[in-house]
């Protein structure tokens, strides 16, 4: 019996590959989820500090009508200073304020003030005016000085950086230094009490944050990879040790099972020998039938795992003769009709004897039906054709051939050639045609070598 099948890869290799794939996918998913969560955190945090800055720091500058009129120069300068101071801490390189109609009321670039943007064409503005924050990544050209924390000095818009895409920003001290920024564009509503009076948008330079996130992701990935590798090594080691133990136990189980099966077969052989002692005229009959059956099976497409069952069936086929009286079983002449009735019950006796033994359940069917005929004229159940178990059909040919080539008190054994012809003559009546065809492919020399071991109680005829 084989417990473990063989493939291109052994179980340890398959487990190692599967575990490595699972850990790799898990590590990748952890990295992707971590990156997403960190990005969401940056967006939420930017929206939060922008909203807080508008409410806490810019509130004193926003009078009730500040979003309904043009800011005075003092208001603009005060707002410029506050905005630059508080927002530059967060690497904000540009910002604009809008009234509810979409008109810019404050910008680092004085030339932008008063320009109107239709809220229906700008998702961020429309979302903010509806009271919700809005964020997206975008690239803009801005003044690098506004990315310096604490930049507060205001100079005229004459020094402003050139605008790109409608956004330009007033400069702090020093020459304007335009540059391309990878930013997070964040829109928030500006509220006066419960009333939305406008919207603010900031562009936060994410270069430093992205570098920090990449370093964090790289560190996290290395930690996850190291942990995954360590886990892989530990689990693989556990699996290898467990597999070896299981394999060792499996081999021990196979050996024990094989020994048990040998014990079974030895016991059955001993029981068969005991029957031969009781009926000395059929001595060795079961063993020879087993050999004939093995030769027939070699010519048929019968699974090899059925061989043990067929062999046991051959050994035990006549166990029911235990229930046949000695005067009938050992009668040195032809049986009477009444004696035949007793003799023909031995298949039922035999099946009943072994039917309660679990590992002989299939064998009991051979024992019961080994005297059935292909044409349905056999006994005890009168089965016909394929209704007869295959093992019983194979056995019938081997059993009959051995009976014909063995001496009986009331007749001399037939020659192997004559017995072969008799088997062929009964093809399709007594015997399964396919089984007969398989039997006829066995060489006569091989059949003779087995038949020569049959008991001889009559003078031998000429060799065949």
ZAMARGU-4260 file (C-alpha; in steps of 0.2 Angstrom, whole numbers, plus 5000, padded with zeros to 4 digits):
<rodrens>
0) 5000/5000/5000 | 5007/5017/4995 | 5003/5032/5007 | 5012/5046/4998 | 5011/5048/4979
5) 5026/5055/4969 | 5026/5071/4959 | 5038/5082/4951 | 5040/5091/4968 | 5040/5083/4985
10) 5029/5088/4999 | 5042/5098/5008 | 5046/5108/4992 | 5028/5111/4988 | 5025/5117/5006
15) 5040/5128/5005 | 5035/5136/4989 | 5017/5138/4994 | 5022/5146/5011 | 5034/5158/5002
20) 5021/5163/4990 | 5008/5166/5004 | 5021/5176/5014 | 5026/5186/4999 | 5008/5191/4994
25) 5004/5195/5013 | 5020/5206/5014 | 5015/5215/4997 | 4997/5218/5004 | 5003/5225/5020
30) 5015/5237/5011 | 5000/5242/4999 | 4988/5244/5013 | 5001/5254/5024 | 5005/5265/5009
35) 4987/5269/5007 | 4984/5272/5025 | 4999/5284/5026 | 4993/5293/5011 | 4975/5295/5018
40) 4983/5301/5034 | 4992/5315/5025 | 4977/5320/5016 | 4966/5320/5032 | 4980/5329/5042
45) 4982/5342/5028 | 4963/5345/5028 | 4962/5346/5047 | 4976/5359/5049 | 4970/5369/5035
50) 4953/5369/5042 | 4960/5373/5060 | 4971/5387/5053 | 4957/5395/5044 | 4946/5394/5060
55) 4959/5399/5073 | 4972/5410/5065 | 4963/5418/5051 | 4947/5421/5060 | 4952/5438/5067
60) 4955/5445/5050 | 4939/5439/5043 | 4925/5451/5047 | 4908/5447/5042 | 4909/5455/5025
65) 4927/5451/5021 | 4922/5438/5008 | 4909/5451/5001 | 4921/5465/4997 | 4939/5469/4992
70) 4951/5468/5006 | 4960/5483/5011 | 4979/5484/5009 | 4981/5482/5028 | 4969/5467/5029
75) 4978/5459/5014 | 4995/5462/5022 | 4989/5455/5039 | 4982/5440/5031 | 4997/5438/5020
80) 5008/5438/5036 | 4997/5426/5045 | 4995/5414/5031 | 5013/5413/5026 | 5018/5411/5044
85) 5006/5397/5049 | 5005/5388/5032 | 5024/5388/5028 | 5026/5377/5043 | 5017/5363/5034
90) 5027/5366/5017 | 5012/5375/5009 | 5019/5383/4994 | 5002/5391/4988 | 4985/5396/4994
95) 4970/5405/4988 | 4953/5410/4996 | 4937/5411/4987 | 4920/5419/4991 | 4904/5409/4988
100) 4903/5414/4970 | 4920/5407/4966 | 4929/5424/4966 | 4947/5424/4973 | 4947/5436/4987
105) 4965/5432/4993 | 4980/5425/4984 | 4999/5427/4986 | 4998/5434/4968 | 4989/5451/4968
110) 4985/5449/4950 | 4974/5434/4954 | 4963/5443/4966 | 4946/5446/4958 | 4947/5432/4946
115) 4932/5421/4946 | 4931/5402/4944 | 4915/5394/4940 | 4912/5381/4955 | 4904/5369/4942
120) 4920/5367/4933 | 4931/5365/4949 | 4927/5349/4959 | 4937/5355/4974 | 4928/5372/4975
125) 4911/5365/4973 | 4914/5352/4986 | 4921/5365/4999 | 4906/5376/4996 | 4895/5362/5000
130) 4904/5360/5017 | 4916/5345/5013 | 4935/5344/5012 | 4942/5339/4995 | 4960/5333/4991
135) 4970/5327/4976 | 4988/5326/4971 | 4993/5338/4958 | 5009/5347/4951 | 5011/5366/4951
140) 5024/5379/4949 | 5027/5389/4965 | 5039/5399/4975 | 5052/5389/4984 | 5053/5402/4998
145) 5036/5398/5004 | 5041/5381/5008 | 5053/5387/5021 | 5045/5386/5038 | 5042/5403/5046
150) 5043/5414/5030 | 5033/5429/5034 | 5040/5445/5026 | 5028/5452/5012 | 5034/5460/4997
155) 5025/5467/4982 | 5018/5457/4969 | 5030/5464/4957 | 5042/5451/4963 | 5029/5437/4962
160) 5034/5421/4953 | 5027/5419/4936 | 5010/5409/4936 | 5007/5392/4928 | 4990/5385/4926
165) 4982/5401/4934 | 4992/5400/4951 | 5006/5412/4956 | 5012/5416/4973 | 5018/5432/4981
170) 5036/5431/4986 | 5045/5433/5003 | 5062/5441/5006 | 5074/5438/4992 | 5072/5434/4974
175) 5057/5424/4968 | 5063/5406/4964 | 5049/5396/4954 | 5050/5377/4954 | 5039/5362/4951
180) 5031/5355/4966 | 5022/5339/4969 | 5008/5344/4980 | 4993/5339/4989 | 4979/5351/4984
185) 4967/5353/4998 | 4950/5362/4998 | 4941/5366/5014 | 4925/5377/5018 | 4927/5394/5027
190) 4914/5396/5040 | 4907/5410/5050 | 4897/5401/5064 | 4886/5389/5055 | 4887/5398/5039
195) 4899/5394/5024 | 4906/5411/5018 | 4919/5404/5006 | 4932/5391/5003 | 4951/5390/5005
200) 4963/5379/4995 | 4981/5376/4999 | 4995/5367/4989 | 5006/5357/5001 | 5023/5352/4995
205) 5024/5333/4998 | 5042/5331/4992 | 5049/5329/5010 | 5034/5319/5016 | 5035/5307/5001
210) 5054/5305/5005 | 5049/5301/5023 | 5035/5289/5017 | 5047/5280/5005 | 5060/5278/5019
215) 5046/5272/5031 | 5039/5260/5018 | 5057/5254/5014 | 5060/5251/5032 | 5043/5243/5035
220) 5046/5232/5019 | 5063/5226/5026 | 5056/5222/5043 | 5041/5213/5035 | 5053/5204/5023
225) 5064/5199/5037 | 5050/5193/5048 | 5042/5184/5034 | 5059/5175/5030 | 5061/5171/5048
230) 5043/5164/5049 | 5046/5155/5033 | 5062/5147/5040 | 5053/5142/5057 | 5037/5135/5049
235) 5047/5126/5036 | 5058/5118/5049 | 5043/5113/5059 | 5035/5106/5043 | 5051/5096/5038
240) 5052/5089/5056 | 5034/5085/5056 | 5035/5077/5039 | 5049/5066/5043 | 5040/5060/5058
245) 5024/5057/5048 | 5034/5048/5035 | 5043/5038/5048 | 5026/5033/5056 | 5019/5030/5038
250) 5033/5018/5034 | 5031/5009/5050 | 5012/5008/5047 | 5015/5002/5030 | 5027/4989/5037
255) 5015/4984/5050 | 5000/4983/5038 | 5011/4972/5026 | 5015/4961/5040 | 4997/4960/5045
260) 4992/4956/5027 | 5005/4942/5027 | 4999/4936/5043 | 4981/4935/5036 | 4987/4927/5020
265) 4997/4914/5030 | 4982/4910/5041 | 4971/4908/5025 | 4984/4897/5017 | 4984/4887/5033
270) 4965/4885/5033 | 4966/4880/5014 | 4979/4867/5019 | 4968/4861/5032 | 4954/4858/5019
275) 4966/4849/5008 | 4970/4837/5023 | 4952/4834/5024 | 4950/4831/5006 | 4967/4824/5001
280) 4961/4821/4983 | 4960/4840/4980 | 4977/4843/4989 | 4985/4859/4981 | 4970/4863/4972
285) 4968/4881/4979 | 4986/4885/4976 | 4986/4879/4958 | 4970/4889/4955 | 4978/4905/4962
290) 4992/4902/4949 | 4980/4900/4935 | 4970/4916/4940 | 4986/4926/4941 | 4990/4921/4923
295) 4973/4925/4917 | 4973/4942/4926 | 4990/4946/4918 | 4980/4945/4901 | 4966/4956/4907
300) 4965/4974/4912 | 4962/4970/4931 | 4969/4982/4943 | 4983/4975/4953 | 4976/4979/4969
305) 4962/4967/4966 | 4975/4953/4965 | 4976/4950/4984 | 4957/4949/4985 | 4956/4936/4970
310) 4970/4926/4978 | 4961/4925/4995 | 4945/4920/4986 | 4954/4906/4977 | 4961/4900/4994
315) 4944/4900/5002 | 4933/4896/4988 | 4929/4878/4995 | 4929/4883/5014 | 4910/4879/5014
320) 4914/4861/5011 | 4917/4860/5030 | 4898/4859/5031 | 4898/4844/5019 | 4897/4827/5027
325) 4913/4816/5025 | 4903/4802/5016 | 4898/4814/5003 | 4914/4824/5001 | 4926/4809/5001
330) 4915/4797/4991 | 4925/4788/4978 | 4912/4788/4965 | 4899/4799/4957 | 4887/4808/4968
335) 4869/4804/4969 | 4856/4817/4966 | 4853/4819/4985 | 4872/4820/4988 | 4873/4833/4974
340) 4860/4844/4983 | 4871/4843/4999 | 4887/4847/4989 | 4880/4862/4980 | 4876/4871/4996
345) 4895/4873/5000 | 4896/4890/4991 | 4882/4897/5003 | 4890/4889/5018 | 4907/4896/5013
350) 4900/4914/5010 | 4891/4913/5027 | 4907/4908/5036 | 4917/4923/5030 | 4904/4936/5027
355) 4906/4942/5045 | 4925/4946/5042 | 4927/4964/5036 | 4943/4962/5026 | 4935/4946/5017
360) 4919/4955/5012 | 4923/4955/4994 | 4930/4938/4995 | 4914/4931/5001 | 4906/4936/4984
365) 4919/4925/4975 | 4916/4911/4987 | 4897/4912/4984 | 4897/4913/4966 | 4912/4903/4960
370) 4900/4890/4953 | 4889/4902/4943 | 4888/4900/4924 | 4889/4913/4911 | 4873/4907/4904
375) 4864/4908/4921 | 4863/4889/4923 | 4875/4889/4938 | 4872/4889/4957 | 4867/4894/4970
380) 4859/4910/4963 | 4858/4907/4944 | 4867/4923/4940 | 4871/4926/4922 | 4884/4937/4912
385) 4891/4952/4920 | 4880/4950/4935 | 4893/4937/4941 | 4907/4946/4950 | 4923/4947/4939
390) 4933/4938/4952 | 4921/4923/4952 | 4921/4922/4932 | 4940/4922/4932 | 4940/4909/4946
395) 4928/4898/4937 | 4940/4895/4922 | 4955/4892/4933 | 4945/4880/4945 | 4937/4870/4931
400) 4954/4869/4922 | 4962/4862/4937 | 4948/4850/4941 | 4949/4843/4923 | 4968/4841/4924
405) 4968/4832/4941 | 4964/4814/4944 | 4948/4810/4953 | 4943/4793/4961 | 4930/4790/4947
410) 4940/4797/4932 | 4958/4800/4926 | 4964/4818/4923 | 4962/4826/4906 | 4978/4832/4896
415) 4981/4850/4896 | 4977/4851/4878 | 4961/4843/4880 | 4956/4853/4895 | 4961/4869/4885
420) 4949/4863/4871 | 4935/4860/4884 | 4937/4877/4891 | 4936/4884/4874 | 4921/4874/4870
425) 4912/4881/4885 | 4916/4899/4880 | 4900/4909/4881 | 4890/4896/4890 | 4899/4891/4906
430) 4912/4904/4905 | 4914/4922/4902 | 4921/4924/4883 | 4933/4938/4888 | 4940/4927/4902
435) 4942/4912/4890 | 4951/4922/4877 | 4963/4928/4890 | 4966/4910/4896 | 4969/4904/4878
440) 4983/4917/4877 | 4993/4908/4891 | 5006/4896/4884 | 5003/4878/4885 | 5020/4875/4893
445) 5016/4887/4907 | 4999/4878/4910 | 5008/4861/4910 | 5021/4866/4923 | 5007/4870/4935
450) 4996/4855/4930 | 5010/4843/4933 | 5009/4847/4952 | 4991/4840/4953 | 4989/4824/4962
455) 4989/4808/4952 | 4979/4793/4958 | 4978/4784/4941 | 4992/4778/4930 | 4998/4792/4919
460) 4994/4793/4901 | 5006/4798/4887 | 5013/4816/4890 | 5005/4830/4881
</rodrens>
